[in-house]
Amino acid sequence: MIELPDFPWDRLTPYKERALAHPDGLVDLSVGTPVDPVPEVVRAALAGAADSPGYPLTHGTPRLREAAAGWLARRHGVTADPEAVLPAIGTKELVAWLPTLLGVRPGDRVVIPALAYPTYDVGARIAGATAYATDGLLGLGPERVPLVWVNSPSNPTGRVLPAEHLRKVVAWARERGAVVASDECYIELGFDERPVSILHPEVCGGSHEGLLAVHSLSKRSNLAGYRAGFVTGDPAIVRRLLEVRKHAGMMVPAPVQAAMAAALDDDEHARLQHARYAARRALLRPALEKAGWRVEHSTAGLYLWATDDRGCWDQVRALAQMGILVAPGDFYGHEGSRHVRVALTATDERVNAAVLRLQ
Ligand SMILES: Cc1ncc(COP(=O)(O)O)c(C=O)c1O
């Protein structure tokens, strides 16, 4: 049996009940699930591909792979070969299975960020390995590790890793033969800083050897309900992943592939979505600060990483009493025990309600 961690969200239930009792209802800023509409251009593409009786391609249609490569070139200065693009059934699936698909073995250690999206740890466990949570690779000494995860902009902190930092991670990993998987779920959501991809030539020196970038369409295009993402990078590694995924039936439904291609070809809806989050952030951040919280990092991504220096559960309780539900920082690692994560994923109406209550 795989030893999985407790599902932490269950611990939030009593606070949710408390917040639900607010006379003006709950403002749920705990999970980062999109609330705005699926763009029309994407819905039309999904509907247009509804008549898809045959099995979809595990590798994805050429149209989808070209759209992904086109988006990376246009928006992120990354040159990717469409052959080296591989769709995923949402990136959570890929994050959870990547160590296993790469052949990570029991006894191995997978490096994950000190404060991290919990699925990196789960993925290591599924492979029988253990996760080593650190932001400093030097602590590993000469140990060889098969896989290093980076996540910029970060969930939960909204921290952006500069190109210089990523270059050092790449050099360290290449010296030791480790794969670097860069989870770029929030790369389109830069506010005070512009995030850079691990595959940008300034970071990787123009070669994708040993590198993978993982991209989700959930946040950029409000497609969490469609399960839509992809991975690209080192062509040899992607080919290997494709082989295993073909055998295992890990394929994205054809209508979703068509929807993804339309989403990746269109920047206008992403610009609009970025503006929506920017507006919510511009309201929530000063409101939290006036109410006694300090916001750290949070220059990009979908979250405000905030603290009033008390334990995270005291802060969760204080906000729940105002009818506002947030996530305790310790869900993401020990270092988060004095922070809360405040998501920007609520409607304008709910964000305004939160701002009024914080006054
Ligand atoms: C850092 C990070 N990676 C990956 C995911 C998974 O996204 P999805 O499975 O919707 O593509 C999330 C979701 O919130 C996330 O925060």
Ligand as a Chemical Component Dictionary entry (heavy atoms), coordinates in Angstrom:
data_LIG
# 
_chem_comp.id                   LIG 
_chem_comp.type                 NON-POLYMER 
_chem_comp.pdbx_formal_charge   0 
_chem_comp.three_letter_code    LIG 
# 
loop_
_chem_comp_atom.comp_id 
_chem_comp_atom.atom_id 
_chem_comp_atom.alt_atom_id 
_chem_comp_atom.type_symbol 
_chem_comp_atom.charge 
_chem_comp_atom.model_Cartn_x 
_chem_comp_atom.model_Cartn_y 
_chem_comp_atom.model_Cartn_z 
_chem_comp_atom.pdbx_ordinal 
LIG C1 C1 C 0 1.440  24.414 -8.591  1  
LIG C2 C2 C 0 0.335  23.656 -9.237  2  
LIG N1 N1 N 0 0.622  22.717 -10.130 3  
LIG C3 C3 C 0 -0.323 22.003 -10.737 4  
LIG C4 C4 C 0 -1.648 22.212 -10.445 5  
LIG C5 C5 C 0 -2.678 21.328 -11.119 6  
LIG O1 O1 O 0 -3.442 21.993 -12.029 7  
LIG P1 P1 P 0 -4.361 21.198 -13.080 8  
LIG O2 O2 O 0 -4.391 19.768 -12.686 9  
LIG O3 O3 O 0 -5.672 21.851 -12.978 10 
LIG O4 O4 O 0 -3.693 21.396 -14.404 11 
LIG C6 C6 C 0 -2.012 23.166 -9.518  12 
LIG C7 C7 C 0 -3.427 23.389 -9.200  13 
LIG O5 O5 O 0 -3.825 24.199 -8.443  14 
LIG C8 C8 C 0 -0.994 23.921 -8.893  15 
LIG O6 O6 O 0 -1.264 24.851 -7.995  16 
# 
loop_
_chem_comp_bond.comp_id 
_chem_comp_bond.atom_id_1 
_chem_comp_bond.atom_id_2 
_chem_comp_bond.value_order 
_chem_comp_bond.pdbx_ordinal 
LIG C1 C2 SING 1  
LIG C2 N1 SING 2  
LIG C2 C8 DOUB 3  
LIG N1 C3 DOUB 4  
LIG C3 C4 SING 5  
LIG C4 C5 SING 6  
LIG C4 C6 DOUB 7  
LIG C5 O1 SING 8  
LIG O1 P1 SING 9  
LIG P1 O2 DOUB 10 
LIG P1 O3 SING 11 
LIG P1 O4 SING 12 
LIG C6 C7 SING 13 
LIG C6 C8 SING 14 
LIG C7 O5 DOUB 15 
LIG C8 O6 SING 16 
# 
